[in-house]
Amino acid sequence: MKLMLTWTIPPENFKETFKRFKEGRADTPAGVKILGRWHETGTGKGFMAVEVEDMTAFTGWLMGWSDLSIQTVVPVVEDEDIRKNL
């Protein structure tokens, strides 16, 4: 399943978030593949596309950031999948 994750990091959490990111804690667990990740510079906002085979691993990984950020996850499909279903 492909998902889009968006996040917002409040300014008071920037320092701890950057620390965890530099430590590699943003690396995904087995069963989760990052298709792309983008950061808005200076705003604390960003988004990524992921392909998830193990929803439990994905959820656990997100929980590791839930104390620092507001996250939204939605399922997404590619053009070809939409065309098949129209």
C-alpha positions in Angstrom: 0.0 0.0 0.0 1.3 3.5 -0.9 0.7 6.2 1.7 1.5 9.9 1.9 2.7 11.2 5.3 2.7 14.9 6.0 4.1 16.4 9.2 4.4 19.6 11.1 7.0 20.1 13.8 6.3 22.9 16.2 9.3 25.3 16.6 9.9 24.2 20.2 10.6 20.6 19.0 13.0 21.5 16.2 16.2 20.8 18.2 15.2 17.3 19.4 13.8 16.5 16.0 17.0 17.4 14.2 19.0 15.4 16.8 16.9 12.2 16.2 17.1 12.7 12.4 20.9 13.1 12.4 21.1 9.9 14.6 19.3 8.0 11.8 16.0 7.5 13.6 14.2 8.6 10.5 15.4 5.5 8.7 12.5 3.2 8.0 12.1 -0.3 9.5 11.8 -3.4 7.4 8.5 -3.5 5.5 8.5 0.2 4.9 10.1 1.8 1.8 10.5 5.5 1.4 9.7 6.5 -2.2 10.6 10.1 -1.6 10.9 12.6 1.3 10.8 16.4 1.1 11.3 19.1 3.7 10.1 22.7 3.6 13.1 24.7 4.7 12.6 26.7 7.8 8.9 25.8 8.4 9.1 22.4 10.2 6.8 20.9 7.6 7.4 18.1 5.2 5.9 15.1 3.4 6.9 11.7 2.1 5.6 8.9 0.0 6.1 5.4 1.4 5.2 1.9 0.3 4.1 -0.2 3.3 4.1 -3.9 3.4 4.1 -4.1 7.2 1.5 -1.7 8.7 2.6 -2.6 12.3 6.2 -1.6 11.6 5.0 1.6 9.9 2.7 2.5 12.8 5.5 1.8 15.4 7.9 3.9 13.4 5.4 6.8 13.3 4.9 6.6 17.1 8.6 7.2 17.5 8.0 10.7 16.2 4.5 11.4 17.6 5.8 13.3 20.7 7.5 15.8 18.4 5.2 16.3 15.4 1.7 16.4 14.1 1.3 13.7 11.5 -1.3 12.9 8.8 -1.3 9.7 6.8 -3.5 9.1 3.7 -3.5 6.2 1.2 -2.6 7.3 -2.3 -2.8 5.7 -5.8 -0.9 6.3 -9.0 -2.5 7.5 -12.3 -2.6 4.1 -13.8 -4.6 2.7 -10.8 -7.1 5.5 -11.1 -7.5 5.0 -14.9 -8.3 1.3 -14.3 -11.0 2.2 -11.9 -12.7 5.0 -13.8 
